[in-house]
Amino acid sequence: MTALICGSLAFDTIMGFEGRFADQILPQQLHILNVSFLVPSLRRDFGGCAGNIAYSLKLLGGEPLPMATVGQDGADYLQRLRDLDIDTGCIREVPDTYTAQAMIMTDRDNNQITAFHPGAMNQAHLNTIDASLGAKIAIVAPDGRDAMLQHAAQLHAADIPFVFDPGQGLPMFNGEELLTFIEQASWIAVNDYEAQMLCERTGLDLAALSGKVQGLFVTLGAQGCQVWQQGQVTTVPACTPKAVVDPTGCGDAWRGALLFGLLQAWDLPRCAALGNRMGALKVAAQGPQNYRLDFDPLNCAG
């Protein structure tokens, strides 16, 4: 059973600054800011929510179908997906652009300075969805604004149930647009900060929002996850990770597990429990797609 994953593919360039930004940036001189940082460590990861979610779902034994865009530099990413036996048939290569890229510099106190170039992601709306793709389920994850709007509408028209996962794209939409997403979706997945913003923009609390969908998931990091169904909430406890190394991609690992559970027709707390387990597995590894499965997902009870 195939899960269509609408979202971004991106390269993450992570640079480590051994000092503190606060020691290099003078507040009284911000109007003439001109700073340079020596970064002895650098790594480049495959990222983007569509790639990360597809990686998680494939690791669990699911069949992801990512729908995304890459630029003229995307050949390595496409080859990586093929090496993982992930279908690349719905990934569009956009000439004369770069693949979306995040450049992240972290200091010794874990403060970050990030620059994000959307590149080919701005053309993601050129990808279209219909029932012929054969997807049993889908997710609309952060992507270009037009792509998110169009893909949600196309999934609804094709009668394909989907998870609305606005993520960092949530601020792009007003309350009316968010309510339209929710009316089209079957499930919502947000973290606690996004949940608060979603409530503020729609004017509805979590109980009311959950009455409009089959389930609303609010991830709480080390505190686990809330599962809202028809106004009632269940808290699913977190799993303790072996180590806390890198949180990048934990939410996407969680969402891959959610899709796996939904495809198995599990109850929602059990889906959330698997998500918590995958998030704990991911946080113990560096990078969003470098962890390995060390348990049987079919034996992960809610």
LOSE-24591 format. One record per residue (C-alpha): residue number from 1; residue in one letter; x, y, z. Coordinates in Angstrom, 1 decimal, padded with zeros to 4 digits, always signed. Example, Ala and Ser with C-alpha at 12.3 -4.5 7.8 and 13.67 -1.06 7.14 Angstrom:
2
atom i->1	aa->A	X->+012.3	Y->-004.5	Z->+007.8
atom i->2	aa->S	X->+013.7	Y->-001.1	Z->+007.1
! end
This chain:
302
atom i->1	aa->M	X->+000.0	Y->+000.0	Z->+000.0
atom i->2	aa->T	X->+001.5	Y->+003.3	Z->-001.2
atom i->3	aa->A	X->+001.6	Y->+006.5	Z->+000.7
atom i->4	aa->L	X->+002.0	Y->+009.7	Z->-001.3
atom i->5	aa->I	X->+004.3	Y->+012.2	Z->+000.4
atom i->6	aa->C	X->+003.9	Y->+015.8	Z->-000.8
atom i->7	aa->G	X->+006.7	Y->+018.0	Z->+000.5
atom i->8	aa->S	X->+010.2	Y->+019.3	Z->+000.0
atom i->9	aa->L	X->+013.5	Y->+017.7	Z->-000.9
atom i->10	aa->A	X->+016.4	Y->+019.7	Z->+000.4
atom i->11	aa->F	X->+020.1	Y->+019.6	Z->+001.2
atom i->12	aa->D	X->+021.1	Y->+020.6	Z->+004.7
atom i->13	aa->T	X->+024.5	Y->+022.1	Z->+005.2
atom i->14	aa->I	X->+025.5	Y->+022.1	Z->+008.9
atom i->15	aa->M	X->+028.4	Y->+024.1	Z->+010.1
atom i->16	aa->G	X->+029.8	Y->+024.1	Z->+013.6
atom i->17	aa->F	X->+031.2	Y->+027.3	Z->+015.1
atom i->18	aa->E	X->+033.3	Y->+026.5	Z->+018.2
atom i->19	aa->G	X->+032.7	Y->+029.9	Z->+019.8
atom i->20	aa->R	X->+029.6	Y->+031.9	Z->+020.8
atom i->21	aa->F	X->+027.7	Y->+034.2	Z->+018.5
atom i->22	aa->A	X->+027.1	Y->+036.5	Z->+021.4
atom i->23	aa->D	X->+030.9	Y->+037.1	Z->+021.7
atom i->24	aa->Q	X->+031.2	Y->+038.1	Z->+018.0
atom i->25	aa->I	X->+028.0	Y->+040.2	Z->+017.5
atom i->26	aa->L	X->+028.0	Y->+043.6	Z->+019.2
atom i->27	aa->P	X->+024.4	Y->+044.7	Z->+019.8
atom i->28	aa->Q	X->+025.4	Y->+048.4	Z->+019.5
atom i->29	aa->Q	X->+026.8	Y->+047.7	Z->+016.1
atom i->30	aa->L	X->+024.0	Y->+045.8	Z->+014.5
atom i->31	aa->H	X->+023.3	Y->+048.6	Z->+012.0
atom i->32	aa->I	X->+026.7	Y->+048.0	Z->+010.4
atom i->33	aa->L	X->+026.9	Y->+044.2	Z->+011.0
atom i->34	aa->N	X->+029.8	Y->+042.6	Z->+009.3
atom i->35	aa->V	X->+031.0	Y->+039.3	Z->+010.9
atom i->36	aa->S	X->+032.8	Y->+036.2	Z->+009.8
atom i->37	aa->F	X->+032.9	Y->+032.8	Z->+011.5
atom i->38	aa->L	X->+035.5	Y->+030.1	Z->+011.2
atom i->39	aa->V	X->+033.6	Y->+026.8	Z->+011.0
atom i->40	aa->P	X->+036.0	Y->+023.8	Z->+011.5
atom i->41	aa->S	X->+033.2	Y->+021.2	Z->+011.1
atom i->42	aa->L	X->+030.9	Y->+020.9	Z->+008.1
atom i->43	aa->R	X->+028.6	Y->+018.2	Z->+006.9
atom i->44	aa->R	X->+026.0	Y->+018.0	Z->+004.2
atom i->45	aa->D	X->+022.8	Y->+015.9	Z->+004.8
atom i->46	aa->F	X->+020.0	Y->+014.8	Z->+002.6
atom i->47	aa->G	X->+016.9	Y->+016.5	Z->+004.1
atom i->48	aa->G	X->+013.6	Y->+018.1	Z->+003.3
atom i->49	aa->C	X->+010.4	Y->+016.8	Z->+004.9
atom i->50	aa->A	X->+009.3	Y->+014.6	Z->+001.9
atom i->51	aa->G	X->+012.7	Y->+012.9	Z->+001.9
atom i->52	aa->N	X->+012.8	Y->+012.5	Z->+005.6
atom i->53	aa->I	X->+009.3	Y->+011.1	Z->+005.9
atom i->54	aa->A	X->+009.9	Y->+008.7	Z->+003.0
atom i->55	aa->Y	X->+013.1	Y->+007.5	Z->+004.6
atom i->56	aa->S	X->+011.2	Y->+006.7	Z->+007.9
atom i->57	aa->L	X->+008.3	Y->+005.0	Z->+006.2
atom i->58	aa->K	X->+010.6	Y->+002.9	Z->+004.0
atom i->59	aa->L	X->+012.6	Y->+001.9	Z->+007.0
atom i->60	aa->L	X->+009.5	Y->+000.6	Z->+008.7
atom i->61	aa->G	X->+008.6	Y->-001.5	Z->+005.6
atom i->62	aa->G	X->+006.1	Y->+000.9	Z->+003.9
atom i->63	aa->E	X->+006.0	Y->+002.1	Z->+000.3
atom i->64	aa->P	X->+006.5	Y->+005.8	Z->+000.1
atom i->65	aa->L	X->+005.9	Y->+007.8	Z->-003.1
atom i->66	aa->P	X->+007.5	Y->+011.2	Z->-002.6
atom i->67	aa->M	X->+006.1	Y->+014.1	Z->-004.7
atom i->68	aa->A	X->+008.6	Y->+016.9	Z->-004.8
atom i->69	aa->T	X->+011.0	Y->+019.0	Z->-006.9
atom i->70	aa->V	X->+014.8	Y->+019.1	Z->-007.3
atom i->71	aa->G	X->+017.0	Y->+021.4	Z->-009.2
atom i->72	aa->Q	X->+019.9	Y->+020.9	Z->-011.6
atom i->73	aa->D	X->+022.0	Y->+019.7	Z->-008.6
atom i->74	aa->G	X->+019.5	Y->+017.0	Z->-007.6
atom i->75	aa->A	X->+021.0	Y->+013.9	Z->-009.2
atom i->76	aa->D	X->+022.8	Y->+012.7	Z->-006.1
atom i->77	aa->Y	X->+019.5	Y->+012.9	Z->-004.1
atom i->78	aa->L	X->+017.6	Y->+011.1	Z->-006.8
atom i->79	aa->Q	X->+020.2	Y->+008.3	Z->-006.8
atom i->80	aa->R	X->+020.1	Y->+008.0	Z->-003.0
atom i->81	aa->L	X->+016.3	Y->+007.5	Z->-003.1
atom i->82	aa->R	X->+016.7	Y->+004.9	Z->-005.8
atom i->83	aa->D	X->+019.4	Y->+003.1	Z->-003.8
atom i->84	aa->L	X->+016.9	Y->+003.0	Z->-000.9
atom i->85	aa->D	X->+014.3	Y->+001.5	Z->-003.3
atom i->86	aa->I	X->+012.1	Y->+004.6	Z->-003.0
atom i->87	aa->D	X->+010.0	Y->+005.4	Z->-006.1
atom i->88	aa->T	X->+011.2	Y->+008.7	Z->-007.7
atom i->89	aa->G	X->+008.5	Y->+008.8	Z->-010.4
atom i->90	aa->C	X->+006.7	Y->+011.8	Z->-008.9
atom i->91	aa->I	X->+009.9	Y->+013.9	Z->-008.4
atom i->92	aa->R	X->+010.2	Y->+016.7	Z->-011.0
atom i->93	aa->E	X->+013.6	Y->+018.0	Z->-012.0
atom i->94	aa->V	X->+013.5	Y->+021.8	Z->-012.6
atom i->95	aa->P	X->+016.3	Y->+023.1	Z->-014.9
atom i->96	aa->D	X->+018.1	Y->+026.3	Z->-014.1
atom i->97	aa->T	X->+017.4	Y->+026.1	Z->-010.4
atom i->98	aa->Y	X->+019.0	Y->+024.6	Z->-007.3
atom i->99	aa->T	X->+017.4	Y->+022.1	Z->-005.0
atom i->100	aa->A	X->+016.1	Y->+023.7	Z->-001.9
atom i->101	aa->Q	X->+018.9	Y->+024.2	Z->+000.6
atom i->102	aa->A	X->+019.2	Y->+025.1	Z->+004.3
atom i->103	aa->M	X->+022.6	Y->+026.5	Z->+005.5
atom i->104	aa->I	X->+022.7	Y->+026.2	Z->+009.3
atom i->105	aa->M	X->+025.5	Y->+027.4	Z->+011.5
atom i->106	aa->T	X->+025.5	Y->+026.4	Z->+015.2
atom i->107	aa->D	X->+027.6	Y->+027.8	Z->+018.0
atom i->108	aa->R	X->+028.8	Y->+026.1	Z->+021.2
atom i->109	aa->D	X->+025.6	Y->+027.0	Z->+023.0
atom i->110	aa->N	X->+023.4	Y->+025.5	Z->+020.2
atom i->111	aa->N	X->+022.3	Y->+028.8	Z->+019.0
atom i->112	aa->Q	X->+021.7	Y->+028.7	Z->+015.3
atom i->113	aa->I	X->+021.8	Y->+031.1	Z->+012.3
atom i->114	aa->T	X->+020.0	Y->+029.6	Z->+009.3
atom i->115	aa->A	X->+019.6	Y->+030.7	Z->+005.7
atom i->116	aa->F	X->+017.1	Y->+028.9	Z->+003.5
atom i->117	aa->H	X->+017.0	Y->+029.0	Z->-000.3
atom i->118	aa->P	X->+013.7	Y->+027.4	Z->-001.6
atom i->119	aa->G	X->+015.0	Y->+027.0	Z->-005.2
atom i->120	aa->A	X->+013.1	Y->+024.3	Z->-007.1
atom i->121	aa->M	X->+010.6	Y->+024.0	Z->-004.3
atom i->122	aa->N	X->+008.9	Y->+027.1	Z->-005.6
atom i->123	aa->Q	X->+007.8	Y->+025.1	Z->-008.6
atom i->124	aa->A	X->+006.3	Y->+022.2	Z->-006.6
atom i->125	aa->H	X->+002.8	Y->+023.2	Z->-007.7
atom i->126	aa->L	X->+003.6	Y->+021.9	Z->-011.2
atom i->127	aa->N	X->+003.3	Y->+018.4	Z->-009.8
atom i->128	aa->T	X->-000.3	Y->+017.3	Z->-009.9
atom i->129	aa->I	X->-002.3	Y->+014.5	Z->-008.1
atom i->130	aa->D	X->-005.0	Y->+012.2	Z->-009.3
atom i->131	aa->A	X->-006.4	Y->+008.8	Z->-008.4
atom i->132	aa->S	X->-004.2	Y->+007.1	Z->-011.0
atom i->133	aa->L	X->-001.2	Y->+007.4	Z->-008.7
atom i->134	aa->G	X->-002.7	Y->+004.5	Z->-006.7
atom i->135	aa->A	X->-002.0	Y->+006.0	Z->-003.3
atom i->136	aa->K	X->-003.9	Y->+004.6	Z->-000.4
atom i->137	aa->I	X->-003.1	Y->+007.6	Z->+001.9
atom i->138	aa->A	X->-001.1	Y->+010.8	Z->+001.7
atom i->139	aa->I	X->+000.4	Y->+013.6	Z->+003.6
atom i->140	aa->V	X->+000.7	Y->+017.3	Z->+002.7
atom i->141	aa->A	X->+003.9	Y->+018.4	Z->+004.4
atom i->142	aa->P	X->+005.7	Y->+021.8	Z->+004.2
atom i->143	aa->D	X->+006.4	Y->+022.8	Z->+000.6
atom i->144	aa->G	X->+005.8	Y->+025.7	Z->-001.7
atom i->145	aa->R	X->+002.6	Y->+027.7	Z->-000.7
atom i->146	aa->D	X->+000.8	Y->+027.1	Z->-004.0
atom i->147	aa->A	X->+001.8	Y->+023.4	Z->-004.0
atom i->148	aa->M	X->+000.3	Y->+022.8	Z->-000.5
atom i->149	aa->L	X->-003.0	Y->+024.5	Z->-001.5
atom i->150	aa->Q	X->-003.3	Y->+022.7	Z->-004.8
atom i->151	aa->H	X->-002.2	Y->+019.2	Z->-003.5
atom i->152	aa->A	X->-004.7	Y->+019.3	Z->-000.6
atom i->153	aa->A	X->-007.5	Y->+020.2	Z->-003.0
atom i->154	aa->Q	X->-006.4	Y->+017.5	Z->-005.5
atom i->155	aa->L	X->-006.2	Y->+014.8	Z->-002.8
atom i->156	aa->H	X->-009.7	Y->+015.8	Z->-001.6
atom i->157	aa->A	X->-011.0	Y->+015.7	Z->-005.2
atom i->158	aa->A	X->-009.4	Y->+012.3	Z->-005.7
atom i->159	aa->D	X->-010.9	Y->+011.0	Z->-002.5
atom i->160	aa->I	X->-007.5	Y->+010.1	Z->-001.0
atom i->161	aa->P	X->-007.4	Y->+010.6	Z->+002.8
atom i->162	aa->F	X->-004.4	Y->+012.7	Z->+003.9
atom i->163	aa->V	X->-002.6	Y->+014.1	Z->+006.9
atom i->164	aa->F	X->-002.3	Y->+017.9	Z->+007.0
atom i->165	aa->D	X->+001.2	Y->+018.6	Z->+008.3
atom i->166	aa->P	X->+001.7	Y->+022.4	Z->+008.0
atom i->167	aa->G	X->+005.0	Y->+022.5	Z->+009.9
atom i->168	aa->Q	X->+007.1	Y->+025.6	Z->+009.3
atom i->169	aa->G	X->+004.8	Y->+026.5	Z->+006.4
atom i->170	aa->L	X->+001.9	Y->+027.3	Z->+008.7
atom i->171	aa->P	X->+002.6	Y->+031.1	Z->+008.9
atom i->172	aa->M	X->+002.1	Y->+031.3	Z->+005.1
atom i->173	aa->F	X->-001.7	Y->+030.7	Z->+005.5
atom i->174	aa->N	X->-004.5	Y->+032.7	Z->+007.1
atom i->175	aa->G	X->-007.3	Y->+031.4	Z->+009.2
atom i->176	aa->E	X->-009.7	Y->+030.8	Z->+006.3
atom i->177	aa->E	X->-007.1	Y->+028.9	Z->+004.3
atom i->178	aa->L	X->-006.1	Y->+026.8	Z->+007.3
atom i->179	aa->L	X->-009.8	Y->+025.9	Z->+007.8
atom i->180	aa->T	X->-010.1	Y->+024.8	Z->+004.2
atom i->181	aa->F	X->-007.1	Y->+022.5	Z->+004.7
atom i->182	aa->I	X->-008.7	Y->+021.0	Z->+007.8
atom i->183	aa->E	X->-012.0	Y->+020.5	Z->+006.0
atom i->184	aa->Q	X->-010.3	Y->+018.6	Z->+003.3
atom i->185	aa->A	X->-007.9	Y->+016.5	Z->+005.5
atom i->186	aa->S	X->-008.6	Y->+013.4	Z->+007.5
atom i->187	aa->W	X->-005.9	Y->+014.0	Z->+010.1
atom i->188	aa->I	X->-003.8	Y->+016.9	Z->+011.4
atom i->189	aa->A	X->-000.2	Y->+016.6	Z->+012.8
atom i->190	aa->V	X->+001.5	Y->+019.5	Z->+014.5
atom i->191	aa->N	X->+003.9	Y->+020.2	Z->+017.3
atom i->192	aa->D	X->+002.9	Y->+022.1	Z->+020.4
atom i->193	aa->Y	X->+004.0	Y->+025.5	Z->+019.0
atom i->194	aa->E	X->+002.2	Y->+024.9	Z->+015.7
atom i->195	aa->A	X->-000.9	Y->+023.8	Z->+017.6
atom i->196	aa->Q	X->-001.1	Y->+027.1	Z->+019.4
atom i->197	aa->M	X->-000.7	Y->+029.1	Z->+016.1
atom i->198	aa->L	X->-003.3	Y->+026.9	Z->+014.4
atom i->199	aa->C	X->-005.8	Y->+027.6	Z->+017.2
atom i->200	aa->E	X->-005.0	Y->+031.4	Z->+017.1
atom i->201	aa->R	X->-005.4	Y->+031.6	Z->+013.3
atom i->202	aa->T	X->-008.6	Y->+029.5	Z->+013.0
atom i->203	aa->G	X->-010.2	Y->+030.8	Z->+016.2
atom i->204	aa->L	X->-010.9	Y->+027.2	Z->+017.3
atom i->205	aa->D	X->-009.4	Y->+025.3	Z->+020.3
atom i->206	aa->L	X->-007.9	Y->+021.8	Z->+019.9
atom i->207	aa->A	X->-011.1	Y->+020.1	Z->+021.0
atom i->208	aa->A	X->-013.1	Y->+021.9	Z->+018.3
atom i->209	aa->L	X->-010.4	Y->+021.3	Z->+015.6
atom i->210	aa->S	X->-010.4	Y->+017.6	Z->+016.4
atom i->211	aa->G	X->-014.1	Y->+017.4	Z->+015.8
atom i->212	aa->K	X->-013.5	Y->+018.3	Z->+012.2
atom i->213	aa->V	X->-011.1	Y->+015.4	Z->+011.4
atom i->214	aa->Q	X->-010.6	Y->+011.8	Z->+012.3
atom i->215	aa->G	X->-007.7	Y->+012.6	Z->+014.6
atom i->216	aa->L	X->-005.4	Y->+015.5	Z->+015.6
atom i->217	aa->F	X->-001.9	Y->+014.8	Z->+016.8
atom i->218	aa->V	X->+000.1	Y->+017.3	Z->+018.8
atom i->219	aa->T	X->+003.7	Y->+016.2	Z->+019.4
atom i->220	aa->L	X->+005.4	Y->+017.3	Z->+022.6
atom i->221	aa->G	X->+009.0	Y->+016.2	Z->+022.2
atom i->222	aa->A	X->+010.3	Y->+014.6	Z->+025.4
atom i->223	aa->Q	X->+006.7	Y->+014.8	Z->+026.8
atom i->224	aa->G	X->+005.3	Y->+012.4	Z->+024.2
atom i->225	aa->C	X->+002.2	Y->+013.2	Z->+022.1
atom i->226	aa->Q	X->-001.4	Y->+014.2	Z->+022.5
atom i->227	aa->V	X->-004.0	Y->+012.4	Z->+020.4
atom i->228	aa->W	X->-007.3	Y->+014.3	Z->+020.0
atom i->229	aa->Q	X->-010.4	Y->+012.5	Z->+018.8
atom i->230	aa->Q	X->-013.8	Y->+014.2	Z->+018.7
atom i->231	aa->G	X->-012.9	Y->+016.6	Z->+021.5
atom i->232	aa->Q	X->-011.3	Y->+014.0	Z->+023.8
atom i->233	aa->V	X->-007.5	Y->+013.8	Z->+024.4
atom i->234	aa->T	X->-005.2	Y->+010.9	Z->+025.1
atom i->235	aa->T	X->-001.6	Y->+011.4	Z->+026.1
atom i->236	aa->V	X->+000.9	Y->+008.9	Z->+024.7
atom i->237	aa->P	X->+004.1	Y->+008.9	Z->+026.7
atom i->238	aa->A	X->+007.5	Y->+009.5	Z->+025.0
atom i->239	aa->C	X->+010.2	Y->+006.8	Z->+024.6
atom i->240	aa->T	X->+013.5	Y->+007.5	Z->+026.2
atom i->241	aa->P	X->+016.3	Y->+007.7	Z->+023.6
atom i->242	aa->K	X->+019.6	Y->+006.0	Z->+024.0
atom i->243	aa->A	X->+021.3	Y->+009.4	Z->+023.5
atom i->244	aa->V	X->+020.3	Y->+013.0	Z->+022.5
atom i->245	aa->V	X->+022.5	Y->+013.8	Z->+019.5
atom i->246	aa->D	X->+020.6	Y->+015.7	Z->+016.9
atom i->247	aa->P	X->+016.8	Y->+016.6	Z->+016.8
atom i->248	aa->T	X->+016.9	Y->+017.5	Z->+013.1
atom i->249	aa->G	X->+014.2	Y->+015.4	Z->+011.4
atom i->250	aa->C	X->+012.6	Y->+013.9	Z->+014.5
atom i->251	aa->G	X->+009.2	Y->+015.3	Z->+013.5
atom i->252	aa->D	X->+009.5	Y->+013.8	Z->+010.0
atom i->253	aa->A	X->+010.6	Y->+010.4	Z->+011.5
atom i->254	aa->W	X->+007.4	Y->+010.6	Z->+013.6
atom i->255	aa->R	X->+005.2	Y->+011.3	Z->+010.6
atom i->256	aa->G	X->+006.6	Y->+008.4	Z->+008.6
atom i->257	aa->A	X->+005.6	Y->+006.2	Z->+011.5
atom i->258	aa->L	X->+002.2	Y->+007.8	Z->+011.6
atom i->259	aa->L	X->+001.6	Y->+006.9	Z->+007.9
atom i->260	aa->F	X->+002.8	Y->+003.4	Z->+008.6
atom i->261	aa->G	X->+000.3	Y->+002.9	Z->+011.4
atom i->262	aa->L	X->-002.5	Y->+004.4	Z->+009.5
atom i->263	aa->L	X->-001.8	Y->+002.1	Z->+006.6
atom i->264	aa->Q	X->-002.0	Y->-000.8	Z->+009.0
atom i->265	aa->A	X->-005.4	Y->+000.5	Z->+010.2
atom i->266	aa->W	X->-004.1	Y->+000.8	Z->+013.8
atom i->267	aa->D	X->-005.9	Y->+002.9	Z->+016.4
atom i->268	aa->L	X->-004.5	Y->+006.4	Z->+016.7
atom i->269	aa->P	X->-002.7	Y->+006.0	Z->+020.1
atom i->270	aa->R	X->-000.8	Y->+003.0	Z->+018.7
atom i->271	aa->C	X->+000.2	Y->+005.1	Z->+015.7
atom i->272	aa->A	X->+001.4	Y->+007.8	Z->+018.0
atom i->273	aa->A	X->+003.4	Y->+005.3	Z->+020.1
atom i->274	aa->L	X->+005.2	Y->+004.1	Z->+017.0
atom i->275	aa->G	X->+005.9	Y->+007.7	Z->+016.1
atom i->276	aa->N	X->+007.4	Y->+008.4	Z->+019.6
atom i->277	aa->R	X->+009.6	Y->+005.3	Z->+019.2
atom i->278	aa->M	X->+010.9	Y->+006.5	Z->+015.8
atom i->279	aa->G	X->+011.5	Y->+010.0	Z->+017.1
atom i->280	aa->A	X->+013.6	Y->+008.6	Z->+020.0
atom i->281	aa->L	X->+015.5	Y->+006.4	Z->+017.5
atom i->282	aa->K	X->+016.2	Y->+009.4	Z->+015.2
atom i->283	aa->V	X->+017.3	Y->+011.8	Z->+018.0
atom i->284	aa->A	X->+020.2	Y->+009.4	Z->+018.9
atom i->285	aa->A	X->+021.7	Y->+009.8	Z->+015.3
atom i->286	aa->Q	X->+023.3	Y->+012.6	Z->+013.5
atom i->287	aa->G	X->+021.4	Y->+013.9	Z->+010.5
atom i->288	aa->P	X->+017.8	Y->+013.4	Z->+009.5
atom i->289	aa->Q	X->+018.3	Y->+010.2	Z->+007.4
atom i->290	aa->N	X->+021.1	Y->+008.3	Z->+009.1
atom i->291	aa->Y	X->+019.3	Y->+006.2	Z->+011.8
atom i->292	aa->R	X->+018.6	Y->+002.4	Z->+011.5
atom i->293	aa->L	X->+015.7	Y->+000.4	Z->+012.7
atom i->294	aa->D	X->+016.4	Y->-001.7	Z->+015.8
atom i->295	aa->F	X->+013.0	Y->-003.0	Z->+016.7
atom i->296	aa->D	X->+009.9	Y->-004.7	Z->+015.1
atom i->297	aa->P	X->+007.4	Y->-002.0	Z->+014.3
atom i->298	aa->L	X->+004.5	Y->-004.5	Z->+014.2
atom i->299	aa->N	X->+005.2	Y->-005.3	Z->+017.9
atom i->300	aa->C	X->+005.0	Y->-001.6	Z->+018.9
atom i->301	aa->A	X->+001.8	Y->-001.4	Z->+021.0
atom i->302	aa->G	X->+000.0	Y->+001.8	Z->+021.9
! end
